[in-house]
């Protein structure tokens, strides 16, 4: 233990040295920058598009996920199996903004909200307001009081 203790200061110095220039890259993308599950720093920005390949990758330690499904497995809270069999919220939601059939929205911490949970789309790299009570998709809510997305609101108004 005594041989390792002096080296910890060097490691912290290396991390601070690596994080310095990364601040310029991570600053504008802080609303979609996730905490890396390997190194623990907010240095894993969500990369939009690219057909879902490598959607999240840490710029500090290099940990990356090959596709949206593996990123959802890592950042999602719980499992789909438990949500169906035992009730509760699913680990991910489909995105009303991207219109993908994939469950690509996870509630997670971001650099902007390190203490809370924000819905982040791992496909399109954007944040969302909440989950629509009617279609169960994550969306920018058109009617926040009723937890309703714009698509469901349009369907409701079309009936009048």
PAZAPA-4460 file (N, C-alpha, C; in steps of 0.05 Angstrom, whole numbers, plus 32768, in hexadecimal, padded with zeros to 4 digits):
% residues 160
    n_x    n_y    n_z   ca_x   ca_y   ca_z    c_x    c_y    c_z   seq   type   mol
   8010   7FE8   8000   8000   8000   8000   8011   8019   8000     1      X     A
   8028   8018   800E   8039   8030   800F   8046   8036   7FF5     2      X     A
   804A   8022   7FE4   8056   8027   7FCA   8041   8032   7FB6     3      X     A
   8028   802C   7FBA   8013   8036   7FA8   800A   8052   7FAF     4      X     A
   800A   8059   7FC9   8000   8073   7FD2   800D   808B   7FC4     5      X     A
   8027   808C   7FC0   8033   80A3   7FB2   802B   80A4   7F95     6      X     A
   8025   808E   7F89   801E   808D   7F6C   8002   8098   7F67     7      X     A
   7FF1   8098   7F7B   7FD5   80A3   7F78   7FD6   80C0   7F70     8      X     A
   7FE8   80D0   7F7B   7FEA   80EC   7F74   7FF2   80EF   7F57     9      X     A
   8003   80DE   7F4C   800A   80DF   7F30   7FF3   80D8   7F1E    10      X     A
   7FE2   80C5   7F26   7FCB   80BE   7F16   7FB7   80D5   7F16    11      X     A
   7FB3   80E2   7F2D   7FA1   80F9   7F2D   7FAC   810F   7F1B    12      X     A
   7FC6   8113   7F1C   7FD2   8127   7F0B   7FCE   8121   7EED    13      X     A
   7FD0   8107   7EE6   7FCC   80FF   7ECA   7FAF   8104   7EC2    14      X     A
   7F9C   80FD   7ED4   7F80   8101   7ECE   7F7A   811F   7ECA    15      X     A
   7F84   812F   7EDB   7F80   814C   7ED9   7F8D   8157   7EBF    16      X     A
   7FA4   814C   7EB8   7FB2   8154   7E9F   7FA1   814C   7E87    17      X     A
   7F95   8134   7E87   7F85   812B   7E70   7F6A   8139   7E6F    18      X     A
   7F5E   8140   7E86   7F45   814E   7E86   7F47   816B   7E7D    19      X     A
   7F5D   8177   7E80   7F61   8193   7E79   7F58   8199   7E5C    20      X     A
   7F65   818E   7E48   7F5D   8193   7E2C   7F42   8188   7E25    21      X     A
   7F39   8173   7E33   7F1F   8168   7E2D   7F08   817B   7E34    22      X     A
   7F0D   818E   7E46   7EF8   81A1   7E4E   7EED   81B0   7E36    23      X     A
   7EFE   81B6   7E22   7EF5   81C5   7E0B   7EE2   81B4   7DFA    24      X     A
   7EE8   819A   7DF8   7ED6   8188   7DE9   7EBC   8182   7DF8    25      X     A
   7EBE   817F   7E12   7EA7   8176   7E22   7E95   818D   7E2A    26      X     A
   7E9F   81A5   7E2B   7E8F   81BC   7E34   7E75   81C0   7E25    27      X     A
   7E77   81C3   7E0A   7E5E   81C7   7DFB   7E4B   81AF   7DFB    28      X     A
   7E55   8197   7E01   7E44   817F   7E01   7E3D   8176   7E1D    29      X     A
   7E3E   8188   7E30   7E3B   817F   7E4C   7E1F   8174   7E53    30      X     A
   7E0A   817C   7E43   7DF0   8171   7E49   7DEE   8154   7E41    31      X     A
   7DFF   814B   7E2F   7DFF   812F   7E26   7E1A   8121   7E2C    32      X     A
   7E28   812B   7E40   7E41   811E   7E49   7E3B   810E   7E62    33      X     A
   7E3F   80F4   7E60   7E39   80E1   7E75   7E51   80DC   7E87    34      X     A
   7E4C   80D2   7E9F   7E61   80C9   7EB0   7E6B   80AE   7EA6    35      X     A
   7E85   80AB   7EA1   7E90   8092   7E98   7E8D   807D   7EAE    36      X     A
   7E84   8066   7EA7   7E80   8051   7EBA   7E9A   8043   7EC2    37      X     A
   7EB0   8049   7EB2   7EC9   803C   7EB8   7EDA   804F   7ECA    38      X     A
   7EDE   8068   7EC2   7EF0   807A   7ED1   7EE1   808C   7EE4    39      X     A
   7EC6   8090   7EE0   7EB6   80A0   7EF3   7EB6   80BE   7EED    40      X     A
   7EC2   80C7   7ED7   7EC2   80E3   7ED0   7EAD   80E9   7EBB    41      X     A
   7EA4   8102   7EBB   7E91   810B   7EA7   7EA1   8111   7E8D    42      X     A
   7EA8   80FC   7E7F   7EB8   80FF   7E67   7EAF   80EC   7E51    43      X     A
   7E96   80E4   7E51   7E8B   80D1   7E3D   7E74   80DF   7E2E    44      X     A
   7E7A   80EE   7E19   7E65   80FB   7E0A   7E55   80E6   7DF9    45      X     A
   7E3C   80EC   7DF5   7E2B   80DC   7DE3   7E2F   80E6   7DC7    46      X     A
   7E36   80D4   7DB4   7E3A   80DB   7D99   7E22   80D4   7D88    47      X     A
   7E15   80E8   7D7C   7DFC   80E2   7D6D   7E01   80D4   7D52    48      X     A
   7DED   80C6   7D49   7DEE   80BA   7D2F   7E01   80A3   7D2C    49      X     A
   7E0F   80A1   7D16   7E22   808C   7D10   7E15   8070   7D12    50      X     A
   7DFB   806F   7D0B   7DEB   8056   7D0C   7DED   8048   7D27    51      X     A
   7DF0   8057   7D3C   7DF0   804C   7D57   7E0A   803F   7D5F    52      X     A
   7E1F   8041   7D4E   7E39   8035   7D55   7E48   8048   7D67    53      X     A
   7E53   803D   7D7C   7E64   804B   7D90   7E56   8065   7D99    54      X     A
   7E3E   8063   7DA5   7E30   807A   7DAD   7E3B   8089   7DC5    55      X     A
   7E49   807B   7DD7   7E55   8087   7DEF   7E71   807E   7DF1    56      X     A
   7E83   8091   7DF4   7EA0   808A   7DF7   7EAD   809E   7E09    57      X     A
   7EBD   8094   7E1C   7ECB   80A6   7E2F   7EE4   80B1   7E22    58      X     A
   7EE7   80CB   7E23   7EFE   80D8   7E17   7F16   80D7   7E2A    59      X     A
   7F12   80CF   7E43   7F28   80CE   7E56   7F34   80B2   7E57    60      X     A
   7F24   809D   7E5C   7F2F   8082   7E5E   7F2C   8071   7E46    61      X     A
   7F1B   807A   7E33   7F18   806B   7E1A   7F02   8056   7E1A    62      X     A
   7EF4   8052   7E31   7EDE   803E   7E32   7EC8   8047   7E1F    63      X     A
   7EBF   8035   7E0D   7EAB   803B   7DF9   7E98   8023   7DF7    64      X     A
   7E80   8029   7DEE   7E6C   8014   7DE9   7E68   8011   7DCB    65      X     A
   7E66   7FF9   7DC1   7E65   7FF4   7DA5   7E4B   7FFC   7D97    66      X     A
   7E34   7FFB   7DA6   7E1B   8002   7D9A   7E08   800D   7DB0    67      X     A
   7DF1   8017   7DA7   7DDE   8023   7DBA   7DD4   800E   7DCE    68      X     A
   7DD0   7FF6   7DC5   7DC6   7FE1   7DD8   7DD9   7FDC   7DEF    69      X     A
   7DF3   7FDB   7DEA   7E06   7FD6   7E00   7E08   7FEF   7E11    70      X     A
   7E05   8007   7E06   7E06   801F   7E16   7DED   8020   7E28    71      X     A
   7DD6   8018   7E1E   7DBD   8017   7E2E   7DC0   8003   7E44    72      X     A
   7DCC   7FEC   7E3E   7DD0   7FD8   7E53   7DE2   7FE3   7E69    73      X     A
   7DF6   7FF3   7E62   7E08   7FFE   7E76   7DFC   8015   7E86    74      X     A
   7DEE   8027   7E78   7DE4   8040   7E85   7DC7   803E   7E8E    75      X     A
   7DB8   802A   7E84   7D9C   8027   7E8C   7D9A   801E   7EA9    76      X     A
   7D84   8025   7EB5   7D7F   801E   7ED2   7D6E   8005   7ED3    77      X     A
   7D7A   7FEE   7ED8   7D6A   7FD5   7EDA   7D6B   7FC6   7EC0    78      X     A
   7D57   7FB5   7EBC   7D55   7FA5   7EA4   7D39   7FA5   7E9A    79      X     A
   7D36   7FA0   7E80   7D1B   7F9E   7E74   7D0C   7F86   7E80    80      X     A
   7D1A   7F70   7E85   7D0D   7F58   7E91   7D01   7F5F   7EAC    81      X     A
   7D10   7F6C   7EBD   7D06   7F73   7ED8   7CEE   7F87   7ED6    82      X     A
   7CF0   7F9A   7EC3   7CDA   7FAD   7EBF   7CC0   7FA0   7EB7    83      X     A
   7CC2   7F8B   7EA6   7CAA   7F7D   7E9D   7C9F   7F6A   7EB2    84      X     A
   7CB1   7F5B   7EBE   7CA8   7F46   7ED1   7CA1   7F51   7EED    85      X     A
   7CB0   7F65   7EF6   7CAC   7F6F   7F11   7CA0   7F8B   7F12    86      X     A
   7C9B   7F97   7EFB   7C90   7FB2   7EFA   7CA6   7FC7   7EFE    87      X     A
   7C9F   7FDF   7EFA   7CB3   7FF5   7EFC   7CBA   8001   7EE2    88      X     A
   7CCC   8013   7EE2   7CD5   8021   7ECA   7CE9   8010   7EBB    89      X     A
   7CE8   8011   7EA0   7CFC   8004   7E90   7D16   8012   7E91    90      X     A
   7D2C   8005   7E8B   7D47   8012   7E8C   7D4B   8026   7E76    91      X     A
   7D3A   8025   7E61   7D3D   8038   7E4A   7D22   803B   7E3D    92      X     A
   7D1F   8052   7E2F   7D07   8058   7E20   7D0D   805D   7E03    93      X     A
   7CF9   805A   7DF2   7CFD   8063   7DD6   7CFB   8081   7DD5    94      X     A
   7D07   808D   7DC1   7D08   80AA   7DBF   7CF3   80B4   7DAB    95      X     A
   7CE2   80C6   7DB3   7CCE   80D2   7DA1   7CDB   80E5   7D8E    96      X     A
   7CF1   80F0   7D94   7CFE   8104   7D83   7D0E   80F6   7D6C    97      X     A
   7D1B   80E0   7D72   7D2A   80D2   7D5D   7D19   80BF   7D4D    98      X     A
   7D02   80B7   7D58   7CF0   80A4   7D4C   7CFD   808A   7D45    99      X     A
   7D0F   8081   7D56   7D1A   8066   7D53   7D09   8052   7D62   100      X     A
   7D09   803A   7D5A   7CFA   8026   7D68   7D0A   801B   7D7F   101      X     A
   7D23   8023   7D81   7D35   8019   7D96   7D31   8028   7DB0   102      X     A
   7D35   801A   7DC6   7D35   8027   7DE0   7D50   8034   7DE4   103      X     A
   7D52   804E   7DDF   7D6C   805B   7DDF   7D6E   8072   7DF3   104      X     A
   7D5A   8076   7E03   7D5A   808C   7E16   7D5D   8081   7E32   105      X     A
   7D72   808A   7E41   7D77   8080   7E5B   7D76   8097   7E6F   106      X     A
   7D6D   8092   7E88   7D6F   80A6   7E9D   7D8A   80A4   7EAA   107      X     A
   7D9A   80B9   7EA7   7DB6   80B7   7EB1   7DBF   80D3   7EBA   108      X     A
   7DD7   80D3   7EC7   7DE3   80ED   7ECF   7DF3   80F8   7EB7   109      X     A
   7DF3   8113   7EB5   7E02   8120   7EA1   7E14   8134   7EAE   110      X     A
   7E27   8140   7E9F   7E38   8154   7EAA   7E29   816D   7EB3   111      X     A
   7E12   8173   7EA6   7E01   8189   7EAE   7DF1   8183   7EC7   112      X     A
   7DE9   816A   7ECB   7DD9   8161   7EE2   7DE7   8149   7EF0   113      X     A
   7DFE   814F   7EFD   7E0D   8138   7F0A   7DFE   812B   7F21   114      X     A
   7DEB   8139   7F2D   7DDE   812E   7F45   7DC2   8123   7F3E   115      X     A
   7DB7   8129   7F27   7D9D   8120   7F1F   7D9D   810C   7F09   116      X     A
   7D86   8106   7EFE   7D84   80F4   7EE8   7D76   8102   7ED1   117      X     A
   7D81   8101   7EB9   7D77   810E   7EA2   7D72   80F9   7E8D   118      X     A
   7D5D   80FB   7E7D   7D59   80E8   7E67   7D6A   80F1   7E50   119      X     A
   7D7C   80DF   7E48   7D8F   80E5   7E32   7D8B   80D0   7E1C   120      X     A
   7D88   80DA   7E03   7D85   80C8   7DEC   7DA1   80C0   7DE3   121      X     A
   7DA7   80A6   7DE4   7DC1   809D   7DDB   7DC4   809B   7DBD   122      X     A
   7DAE   809D   7DAF   7DAE   809C   7D92   7DB3   80B8   7D86   123      X     A
   7DA4   80CC   7D90   7DA5   80E7   7D85   7DB4   80FB   7D95   124      X     A
   7DBF   80F3   7DAC   7DCF   8105   7DBE   7DC0   811E   7DC5   125      X     A
   7DA8   811B   7DD1   7D99   8132   7DDB   7D8B   812A   7DF5   126      X     A
   7D83   813E   7E04   7D74   8138   7E1D   7D56   813C   7E18   127      X     A
   7D46   812F   7E28   7D29   8130   7E26   7D1D   8137   7E40   128      X     A
   7D04   8141   7E3F   7CF7   814B   7E58   7CEC   8135   7E69   129      X     A
   7CE0   8121   7E5D   7CD3   810C   7E6D   7CC7   80F6   7E5B   130      X     A
   7CB8   80E5   7E68   7CAB   80CE   7E59   7C8E   80D5   7E57   131      X     A
   7C84   80D3   7E3E   7C67   80D8   7E39   7C56   80C3   7E46   132      X     A
   7C42   80CB   7E55   7C30   80B8   7E63   7C1F   80A8   7E4F   133      X     A
   7C1C   80B2   7E37   7C0A   80A5   7E24   7C18   8091   7E12   134      X     A
   7C30   8098   7E06   7C3E   8086   7DF4   7C56   8079   7E00   135      X     A
   7C5D   8081   7E18   7C74   8076   7E27   7C8F   807A   7E19   136      X     A
   7C91   808F   7E09   7CAB   8096   7DFC   7CB6   80AE   7E0A   137      X     A
   7CD0   80B0   7E0B   7CDD   80C8   7E15   7CDC   80DE   7E01   138      X     A
   7CD5   80F6   7E0A   7CD1   810C   7DF7   7CD5   8127   7E04   139      X     A
   7CD7   813B   7DF4   7CD4   8157   7DFD   7CB6   815B   7E00   140      X     A
   7CAD   815E   7E19   7C90   815E   7E1E   7C83   8178   7E15   141      X     A
   7C6E   8176   7E05   7C60   818D   7DFB   7C4D   8198   7E11   142      X     A
   7C43   8186   7E22   7C31   818C   7E38   7C3C   8180   7E51   143      X     A
   7C50   818D   7E5F   7C5D   8181   7E76   7C4B   817A   7E8D   144      X     A
   7C36   818A   7E91   7C23   8184   7EA7   7C16   8169   7EA4   145      X     A
   7C10   8162   7E8B   7C03   8148   7E86   7C16   8132   7E7D   146      X     A
   7C31   8139   7E7D   7C45   8126   7E74   7C3E   811B   7E58   147      X     A
   7C3A   812D   7E44   7C31   8125   7E2A   7C44   8131   7E15   148      X     A
   7C4C   8120   7E02   7C5E   8128   7DEC   7C4D   8136   7DD6   149      X     A
   7C5A   8143   7DC3   7C4C   8151   7DAE   7C3C   813E   7D9C   150      X     A
   7C47   8126   7D97   7C38   8113   7D86   7C1D   810C   7D92   151      X     A
   7C1E   8105   7DAC   7C05   80FD   7DBA   7BF2   8115   7DBD   152      X     A
   7BFD   812D   7DC0   7BED   8145   7DC2   7BDF   814A   7DA7   153      X     A
   7BED   8146   7D91   7BE1   8149   7D76   7BCA   8135   7D72   154      X     A
   7BCE   811D   7D7B   7BBA   8108   7D78   7BA1   8110   7D88   155      X     A
   7BA5   811A   7DA0   7B8F   8122   7DB1   7B7F   8139   7DA5   156      X     A
   7B8E   814E   7D9B   7B81   8165   7D8F   7B73   815E   7D75   157      X     A
   7B7D   814A   7D66   7B70   8142   7D4D   7B55   8136   7D51   158      X     A
   7B4F   812C   7D69   7B35   8120   7D6F   7B1F   8135   7D73   159      X     A
   7B27   814F   7D77   7B13   8164   7D7C   7B0A   8170   7D62   160      X     A
***
